Amino acid sequence: MAKQSGLGDYLAVDDSTGSARDISNDVTNATFNNGTALQEVTGIDKSAVERLQLLGDGTVSINGVFNSASNLSHDVFKTQTGTRTVTYCVGGNSGSNPKLEMEMLISAYNLDRAADGSLTWSAELSLESGTVPTWSTV
């Protein structure tokens, strides 16, 4: 696959009943963090840092425009309990596009009504399952 933009991406998050909902049209930007903790274990006999790889983790920050229509962003995030599958596909949910899936918990769903009248939201999700997030293809 060649270099590509983030245009035409796909983002789905399970609602509280476990049904995947395509909220791509409501999302204005998203950040996916897929990291690993490191432990410094440098002995006094070393001249450079020595580390061990520890637990993997994943977090997602999503921002969007408020939409209270059925099965869209507000429906997905208004109930924060339960495990949610987050599916992100670069370039869309078809072909052999790169796909990242994580089982997550919602830690925040915030609304922001700005002075100009705009109503936006942000959601924070964190890894729940103990399974390291991995990339695959659609």
URFEN-V378159 format. One record per residue. N is the residue number from 1. PSI is psi in radians with two decimals (999 if undefined). NEAR is the number of other C-alpha atoms within 8 Angstrom. Layout:
N PSI NEAR
N PSI NEAR
This chain:
1 2.45 2
2 3.05 3
3 2.57 4
4 2.85 5
5 -3.10 5
6 0.27 7
7 2.42 5
8 0.24 7
9 2.85 12
10 2.32 14
11 2.10 11
12 2.49 13
13 2.39 13
14 2.50 13
15 -3.05 13
16 -0.22 12
17 -0.04 5
18 0.16 9
19 2.23 7
20 2.30 9
21 2.18 11
22 1.91 10
23 0.29 12
24 -0.70 9
25 -0.41 5
26 -0.34 11
27 2.26 11
28 -0.52 8
29 2.72 7
30 2.59 9
31 2.26 7
32 2.05 8
33 2.18 8
34 1.47 9
35 3.08 7
36 2.34 9
37 2.57 9
38 2.50 9
39 2.22 8
40 2.20 8
41 0.56 8
42 2.17 9
43 2.84 6
44 -0.14 4
45 0.03 4
46 2.70 8
47 0.05 4
48 2.87 5
49 2.42 8
50 2.34 9
51 2.73 9
52 2.46 8
53 2.32 8
54 -2.45 8
55 2.48 7
56 2.78 10
57 2.90 12
58 2.43 13
59 2.67 11
60 2.31 11
61 2.16 11
62 2.42 12
63 2.54 12
64 -3.08 11
65 2.32 10
66 2.30 11
67 1.93 8
68 0.17 8
69 2.69 7
70 2.33 5
71 0.32 9
72 -2.84 13
73 -0.81 11
74 -0.72 11
75 -0.68 12
76 -0.76 13
77 -0.22 12
78 -0.54 7
79 2.03 7
80 -0.14 11
81 2.71 7
82 2.73 6
83 2.44 10
84 2.32 13
85 2.20 13
86 2.19 13
87 2.11 12
88 2.16 11
89 2.08 14
90 2.13 12
91 0.06 13
92 2.90 9
93 0.97 10
94 3.00 6
95 -2.46 5
96 0.70 6
97 2.64 12
98 2.42 11
99 2.35 12
100 2.19 12
101 2.44 11
102 2.48 12
103 2.14 12
104 2.88 13
105 2.49 13
106 2.14 14
107 -0.32 9
108 2.49 9
109 1.89 12
110 2.45 7
111 2.55 9
112 1.98 8
113 1.87 8
114 2.90 7
115 -0.50 5
116 -0.03 4
117 -0.14 6
118 2.55 8
119 1.97 10
120 2.95 11
121 2.81 12
122 2.55 12
123 2.46 13
124 2.31 12
125 2.56 12
126 2.63 11
127 2.41 12
128 -0.58 8
129 -0.25 6
130 0.06 5
131 2.21 6
132 2.23 7
133 2.34 11
134 2.65 7
135 2.49 8
136 -2.77 7
137 2.75 7
138 999 10
